[in-house]
Amino acid sequence: MPKGNRLTMISLHHLLATLSSCVLVCSGVDKYVSRVAGIVDPSGPAGKAGSVLARVQWVAWKEVEVADIIEDLQRHKLSLNLMLSITQW
C-alpha cells in the first residue's frame, strides 16, 4: 500500500483529539509538579513552598490522582504510537 494511502487511514479528528488530550494532560502534570516543587501559583496565596517532608506527604496523598495521570499518558502514547506505526508500515 502506498504511503499516501496509509495516511488516509488516520482521521484528522482522532489525531487532533489525541494531541489536544496530550496538551491537557501535560498542563495537569505541570500543575502537580509545580505544587510538589513548591512553586507558588500566582493566582493563589503566597508562601506555600513547604518542606521536603510535606511535599512527599502531598505526593503520597495524591497517589491515586498521579496514577490516573500516568494512565492517561500511557493511553495517549499508545494512540500516537499506533498512528505512527500506520504511517511507517
C-alpha positions in Angstrom: 0.0 0.0 0.0 1.5 3.4 -0.9 2.5 5.7 1.9 -0.1 8.4 1.0 -2.9 5.9 1.2 -1.9 4.9 4.7 -2.1 8.4 5.9 -5.8 8.4 4.9 -6.4 5.7 7.5 -5.7 8.2 10.3 -8.6 10.6 10.9 -7.6 14.2 11.4 -10.2 14.4 14.1 -8.6 11.5 16.0 -5.1 13.0 15.6 -6.3 16.4 16.9 -8.2 14.9 19.8 -5.2 12.9 20.8 -2.8 15.8 20.6 -5.3 18.1 22.4 -5.7 15.5 25.2 -1.9 15.3 25.5 -1.7 19.1 26.0 -4.4 18.9 28.7 -2.6 16.1 30.5 0.7 18.0 30.2 -0.9 21.0 31.8 -2.2 18.8 34.6 1.3 17.3 35.1 2.8 20.8 35.2 0.3 21.9 37.8 1.1 18.9 40.0 4.9 19.2 39.6 4.6 22.9 40.5 2.8 22.1 43.7 5.3 19.3 44.6 8.3 21.5 43.8 6.9 24.3 46.0 6.4 26.7 43.1 3.7 29.2 44.2 0.7 29.6 42.0 0.5 33.2 41.0 -3.3 33.2 41.4 -3.1 31.6 44.9 -1.9 32.7 48.3 1.9 33.2 48.6 4.2 31.1 50.8 3.1 27.6 50.2 6.6 26.3 49.5 6.7 23.8 52.4 9.4 21.3 53.4 10.5 18.2 51.6 8.6 16.0 54.0 5.4 18.0 53.3 6.0 17.5 49.6 6.4 13.8 49.9 3.3 13.5 52.1 1.4 15.5 49.5 2.5 13.1 46.7 1.6 10.1 48.8 -1.9 11.6 49.5 -2.4 12.3 45.8 -1.1 8.9 44.6 -4.4 7.9 43.0 -4.6 11.2 41.0 -1.0 10.7 39.9 -1.7 7.1 38.8 -4.6 8.5 36.8 -2.3 10.9 35.0 0.2 8.2 34.3 -2.6 6.0 32.9 -3.8 8.9 30.6 -0.2 9.5 29.4 0.2 5.8 28.6 -3.1 5.8 26.7 -2.1 8.8 24.6 1.3 7.3 24.0 -0.3 4.1 22.7 -2.6 6.1 20.4 0.3 8.1 19.0 2.4 5.0 18.5 -0.4 3.3 16.6 -0.8 6.3 14.3 3.0 6.4 13.7 3.0 2.7 13.0 0.3 3.1 10.4 2.3 5.8 8.6 5.6 3.9 8.7 4.2 0.4 8.0 
